[in-house]
Amino acid sequence: MRKFFLVGLVAALAVAVAAMAAEMPGKITIKDCADTKTPVTFDHAAHVKAAKDCVTCHHTQKDLTAENGTTLAVEKCGKCHIKPEKAETPACSGKKMTDNPYHIGCVSCHKETKAAKADTKAPTTCVGCHPKAGA
């Protein structure tokens, strides 16, 4: 009996996650901070599958989940990071890589992922996310 319940629960969760992922954006072009580099094509669907939870990236929206992600208003990163209200908030205008909010969050997570799983496709170089202009 427990075996059937467990199989049913896993199947229901898989269907729910697949349905939610289908309604969320597949790919997003990030150009908030694209002053000197080409915009980044972000594979949201791949990150939904790989991430532990939505808060990993959407750090200001603690109540965001795969179940409610299509019904809540999801804030763009640039809302806070283009002209930060708080001095400690990383700004897109930061010219050093270590000051850019995407580099702080994305690159650090990609490096951690690579350290744990060397064969991952998580890019850690500039051109891994920013293709050369015209390419």
Secondary structure as the mmCIF struct_conf table of DSSP 4:
data_model
#
loop_
_struct_conf.conf_type_id
_struct_conf.id
_struct_conf.beg_label_comp_id
_struct_conf.beg_label_asym_id
_struct_conf.beg_label_seq_id
_struct_conf.end_label_comp_id
_struct_conf.end_label_asym_id
_struct_conf.end_label_seq_id
HELX_RH_AL_P HELX_RH_AL_P1 ARG A 2 GLU A 23
BEND BEND1 MET A 24 MET A 24
BEND BEND2 GLY A 26 GLY A 26
STRN STRN1 LYS A 27 ILE A 30
TURN_TY1_P TURN_TY1_P1 ASP A 32 ASP A 35
BEND BEND3 THR A 36 LYS A 37
HELX_LH_PP_P HELX_LH_PP_P1 THR A 38 PRO A 39
STRN STRN2 VAL A 40 ASP A 43
HELX_RH_AL_P HELX_RH_AL_P2 HIS A 44 ALA A 50
BEND BEND4 LYS A 52 LYS A 52
HELX_RH_3T_P HELX_RH_3T_P1 CYS A 54 THR A 56
TURN_TY1_P TURN_TY1_P2 CYS A 57 CYS A 57
TURN_TY1_P TURN_TY1_P3 HIS A 59 THR A 60
TURN_TY1_P TURN_TY1_P4 LYS A 62 ASP A 63
TURN_TY1_P TURN_TY1_P5 ALA A 66 THR A 71
BEND BEND5 LEU A 72 LEU A 72
HELX_LH_PP_P HELX_LH_PP_P2 VAL A 74 LYS A 76
TURN_TY1_P TURN_TY1_P6 CYS A 77 CYS A 77
HELX_RH_AL_P HELX_RH_AL_P3 GLY A 78 HIS A 81
TURN_TY1_P TURN_TY1_P7 ILE A 82 ILE A 82
BEND BEND6 LYS A 83 LYS A 83
BEND BEND7 GLU A 85 LYS A 86
TURN_TY1_P TURN_TY1_P8 ALA A 87 GLU A 88
BEND BEND8 THR A 89 THR A 89
TURN_TY1_P TURN_TY1_P9 CYS A 92 SER A 93
BEND BEND9 LYS A 96 LYS A 96
HELX_RH_3T_P HELX_RH_3T_P2 MET A 97 ASP A 99
HELX_RH_AL_P HELX_RH_AL_P4 PRO A 101 TYR A 102
HELX_RH_PI_P HELX_RH_PI_P1 HIS A 103 VAL A 107
HELX_RH_AL_P HELX_RH_AL_P5 SER A 108 ALA A 116
TURN_TY1_P TURN_TY1_P10 ALA A 118 ASP A 119
BEND BEND10 THR A 125 THR A 125
HELX_RH_AL_P HELX_RH_AL_P6 CYS A 126 CYS A 129
BEND BEND11 HIS A 130 HIS A 130
HELX_LH_PP_P HELX_LH_PP_P3 PRO A 131 LYS A 132
TURN_TY1_P TURN_TY1_P11 ALA A 133 GLY A 134
#
